[in-house]
Amino acid sequence: GLPVFKPLKLRGNDEAIAELRALKPEVMVVVAYGLILPQAVLDTPLHGCFNIHASLLPRWRGAAPIQRAILAGDHESGVTIMKMDAGLDTGPMLLIETTPITATTTAAELHDALQAQGSRLIVEALRKLEDGTLRETPQPADGATYAHKLDKAEARLDWTKSAIELERAVRGFNPVPVAWTELAGERLRVFAAAVDESPADAEPGSVLGVDASGLAVATGSGRLLLRQVQWAGGKLLAAHQAMQGRDLGRARFA
């Protein structure tokens, strides 16, 4: 029973802006919206536009804060409810709350945790706005980083990197775009992996062995143990099952 409209653009779209103004909104809530809001829209609500941002601002402003936090090895993330201004995620903070990133947290798991956290915090912010207790805090001048949009090319595993970096990539790109590599020209997607910091003593990408614990691959520093993988067009399998019947004697991932 709610009226819904979805303009393809807002900048220069006088008709869409007029529709917003006709609603006479007290406040607007913005989350995961792919368009930049022009100043005319930011100025429309009496109390401004509130954004649910999936990071601890000013760290990881931008499009992919969840994945970038995992790729960087951050130990915590969280949600910032902020009041939007003309900059990119630069407005004053209204509420902020942390959540841990563990050694096994995937982007999918962090997304779901922050989604629940953000849903709760935006309601709290609106209640505080209503009772007059909501306060604005400027973002710190130091510590700002930018979370660049994900590029599918990033998801290809570079075996010259350390096992620690590659394991983070596997978690950070799960569920999309999914980390991947190639063996003899055949693509293999990697959904789960673990770090073995013992010396590899082989060229990066070389297969070191496979058993029920996984498929060990040499990296630039240490070994990466592939645990859940999927061949192109195949099923998601434990790594040792996916390698059954393959000659891995001198196999090397690229």
Helices and strands as residue ranges (DSSP letters): H 14-22, E 28-30, H 39-42, E 49-53, E 61-62, H 65-71, E 76-83, E 93-100, H 107-131, E 146-147, G 152-155, H 163-172, E 179-183, E 186-196, E 207-211, E 214-218, E 223-231, E 236-238, H 239-242
